[in-house]
Amino acid sequence: MSRRVRYQVAVTLDGFIAGPNGEYDWIVMDPAVDFAALYKEFDTAVMGRKTYEVATAQGGHGAIPGLDVVVFSRTLPAATYPGVRILNDNPRQIVAALKAKRGRDIWLFGGGNLFRSLLDAGLVDTVEVAVMPVLLGAGIPLLPPGAPTELVLADQKILPASGIVVLAYSVAGSAGPAPRVRSIESAKSRKKAKRTGGAPKRRAAKKRVTKKRA
């Protein structure tokens, strides 16, 4: 099975992925989201210019630890930085080539225009959204107008602490089904981890050392 391209983003209840000027301060955080586990599902991230400019607004070149970042732009000059490539090539051709290579899944980081282009080309395999309990009223939409696309629900998680609803859909006819939502820790697991503080691993290590000495 080829690598999946997964459009995974936070979205408001009224369908926006960013404010009118790219703002993202409306995103709600939840302690149940295991970002380290989430990032390990990918080895490549692709994004458009506007998303890239938001990522670099705080400084740096937009590198994401553990991921190869590919930026598509018709206006920025082509360039290469550590962990980041800015390309002026056709996104459809580049993403199709990336899918044909071995590796982990590809994170379609944004934005909506790139999503529309790759979706129309049949290159997007999953749509995974974290719906925030926010009504923004205006902003950048999840997907610009275009042809309809049928989706198949693969998994869902409700995070009561924040009101976030995580939905994972497969694109009908895509290369593979959407994965289960695995980057959400249950409250029970978090309480257990906090209570033990890693003690089970230490006890196991101590047991192995004792056994070796015997």
N, C-alpha and C positions, 0 to 999 in steps of 0.2 A: 504494500500500500504506500502511495506517495505521501510526502509530508503534507499536513493540513495547513491551510491558511485560515487563521481564526481571528475574526473581528471581535475583539474583547475590549469593551469600554464601559465607563460609567455613563449613565444617561439619566436625565431628569424625568419625572413622571409625564411631563408634556413633550418629551421627545428631543431634548437638546443635549449635545455632548460638550458644549462650551457656551459661555456667554457671548454677547455680540462682539466683544473685543478679545475673545479667546479666554475669558476668565474661567477658572476652575475652582474658585474658593467655595463653591456651593457643594462640593463633594463631601459626603458624610463619611467619617471613619468609623470602623467597627473592630473591636479587639478580636473578633472571631476570624477575620481574614488573615490567612498565613501568606504574606507576600513572598517570603522566601520559597515556599513550596510552589507558589504560582509561577514565579520566574524560572524555576527549574524545568517547567514544561516546555520551554522554548529555548532556541539558540540563536534566533534571528528575529529582528523587529523591523517592519517596514512602515514608513510614514510619509505624509506629504509635507510640503514646505511650511504651511501654517502651524501644523502640530510641532514641527521641528523648531520653529521660531519661539513657540511657547516654552519648549523644553530647554532652549538655550538662553532664555531671558534672564536667568539667574547666574549666567556665566558658563564657561566651558563650551564644548562642542557637541553636547547632547549624548555622550556615551552612556550606555546602560550596562552596569557590571554583568558579565557573563553572557552578553548578547552582542551579536553583530548587528549594527544599526545601518539600515539602508534608507536614504532619504531621496525622494523623487521631487525634482523641481525643474520648471522651465525658465526660472529667473535667476536662481542662485548659480554661481559658477560651479562646475564640477570640481570636487575636492576630496581629499582623503585625510582623515584624522585618526588617531588611535581609536579603534572600535567603531568608527563612523565613516560611511561613504556617501557623498552627495553625488547623485547621478542625474544627467539630463536625458537619459535613455527612456524608451517606452516602458512604463511600469509593467504592462502586461507581459512583455517579452522577458523582462528580468525576473518577475515573480514566477512565471512558468518555468524558467530555468532553475530557480531556487527550489521549486517543488520537486523537480526531477532528481535533485541531489539527496544523498543520505543525510539524516540528521533529525533533530527534534522538530516540533511544529514551528510554524512561522506566525509571529504575532503581528496582526494588522493593527497597528497602534493608533491609527487615525490619519487623516480625518475623513469626513463624510464623502468628499469628492473622490478620493482614492478608493474608498469602499465601493462607491457606485461604479467606477471604472472597472475594478477587478471583479465585482459581482456580475456585471454585464458580460464580462469575458468568461464567466464560468470558473473563476479561479478561487472563489471564496467557499470554504467548506463548512464553516460554523459561524453563528452569530451568538455571542455570549455577552449579555448585558447585566450590569448591576444597576438596577433601577433605584434611584435615590428618592427619598420622600420629600421632593422639592419641586415646586412649580416655578420655572424661571421666567416664563412669559415671552421671552425672545432669546435668540441666540443662533448657534450653528446647529443645524438639524442632524440627527443620527444618520439620515440618508437623504440626499437630494432627490427631487422628483425623477421618475423613470419607470421602467417596466416593473410590474409586480413580480415577487418571488415567493414561492411556497416554502415554508419552514416546517420542520418537524421537531416537536419538543423532546429533548433528551433528558433533561434534569432540571430541578428547581430547588432553591433553598431560600428559606425566610430567616432573616436575622432579626429577632425580636428586639434586641437591645437598641438597634439603630433604625429599624423600619425598612432596611434595605431588602429588596427581593432580587435574588440572582437567578437568571434564566439562561439556559443553554439550549440552543436550537441547532439542528443540522439543516443545511441547505439541501432541499430535495434534489436528488441525483448527484450529490457531491461525492468526492473520493472516499470519504469515511464519515462515520457518525461523530457527533460532538461527544467529547469525553464527559464523564461524570464530574460534578463540581467537587473537587477534592481539596481545594485550598481553603476550606472553611472548617475550623475547629469547633467541635461542640463545646457547650459550656461545661459539660461533665469532664471532657478531656482537659480543658484549661484549668479547672479546679484541681484535677488530679496532678497535673504537671506542677502547679504552683505549690501544692501540698507536699509533694515528694522532693521537689527541687533538684531533680536529677539523681536522687538517692538510689533508685533501682540499678542504674548503670554502675554507680560506685560500689554497691554491694556485690554486683556480679563480678566486677574486676577484682575485688578483694577475695572473693571465693575462688577465682581462678589462680590467684597468687598463692593462696593457702594450699590449694590442691597440688600446685607445682612443687612447693616446698616439701610436702609430705612424700 
